[in-house]
Amino acid sequence: MEQGTKNILALLLNVIILPGLGTIVHGEGKRGLIQIVCAIISISLVVIGIVGIVFVIPIIFIIIGFLTGFLTWLWALLDGIAFVKNREFYIFKNLK
């Protein structure tokens, strides 16, 4: 697969499907895995808040879940944009 096509695919996977998936496809496995885990934790927090498994102010779980989910999505988006522009952009430099 051509590098430019691979970079655009990585961006689309990160933004549309699952944050971190495109990062893994691009070859940044450690960082992509961390993004996927963060996304799963965010989704879990929202589901816990909506279902009401925790009876102590479930709205807090929903808010924290949406906030961490948005930040994870933003991180993956910035990675995807850096891939397309062929630049190194690392929020966390030790996760190369």
C-alpha positions in Angstrom: 0.0 0.0 0.0 1.3 3.5 -0.9 2.4 5.6 2.1 0.0 8.4 1.3 -3.0 6.1 1.1 -1.9 4.4 4.3 -1.7 7.7 6.1 -5.2 8.8 5.0 -6.6 5.4 6.0 -4.9 5.8 9.4 -6.6 9.2 9.8 -10.0 7.9 8.8 -9.8 4.9 11.1 -8.7 7.1 14.0 -11.5 9.6 13.5 -14.5 7.5 12.3 -14.1 3.9 13.6 -12.0 3.8 16.8 -9.4 6.1 18.2 -6.1 4.2 18.1 -7.0 1.8 15.3 -5.5 4.0 12.6 -2.4 4.6 14.8 -1.8 0.9 15.0 -2.3 0.6 11.2 0.3 3.3 10.7 2.8 1.3 12.8 2.6 3.0 16.2 1.4 0.0 18.1 2.1 1.0 21.7 0.5 4.4 21.3 -2.4 3.0 19.3 -3.1 0.3 21.9 -3.1 3.0 24.7 -5.6 5.1 22.7 -7.9 2.0 22.2 -7.8 1.2 25.9 -8.6 4.8 26.8 -11.5 4.8 24.3 -12.9 1.5 25.8 -12.6 2.9 29.3 -14.5 6.0 28.2 -17.3 4.0 26.6 -17.5 1.8 29.7 -17.8 4.8 32.0 -20.6 6.3 29.9 -22.5 2.9 29.8 -22.0 2.5 33.6 -23.5 6.0 34.1 -26.4 5.4 31.7 -27.3 2.0 33.0 -27.1 3.2 36.6 -25.0 0.3 37.9 -23.4 2.8 40.3 -26.1 4.5 42.4 -23.8 7.3 43.6 -24.4 10.2 41.1 -24.2 8.3 37.8 -24.0 11.6 35.9 -20.4 11.9 37.1 -19.5 8.7 35.2 -21.2 10.0 32.1 -19.4 13.4 32.2 -16.0 11.8 32.9 -16.6 9.2 30.2 -17.5 11.8 27.6 -14.6 14.0 28.6 -12.0 11.3 28.4 -13.5 10.0 25.2 -13.3 13.4 23.6 -9.7 13.8 24.7 -8.8 10.4 23.4 -10.5 11.1 20.1 -8.7 14.5 19.8 -5.4 12.8 20.5 -6.0 10.2 17.8 -7.2 13.0 15.4 -4.0 15.0 15.9 -1.9 11.8 15.3 -3.9 11.2 12.1 -3.3 14.7 10.9 0.4 14.4 11.6 0.5 11.1 9.6 -1.1 12.7 6.6 1.3 15.7 6.7 4.2 13.3 7.2 5.3 15.0 10.4 6.2 13.7 13.7 3.7 15.0 16.3 3.9 13.4 19.6 1.8 14.5 22.5 3.5 11.9 24.6 7.1 11.5 23.2 7.9 8.4 25.1 5.1 6.4 23.4 6.7 6.3 19.9 
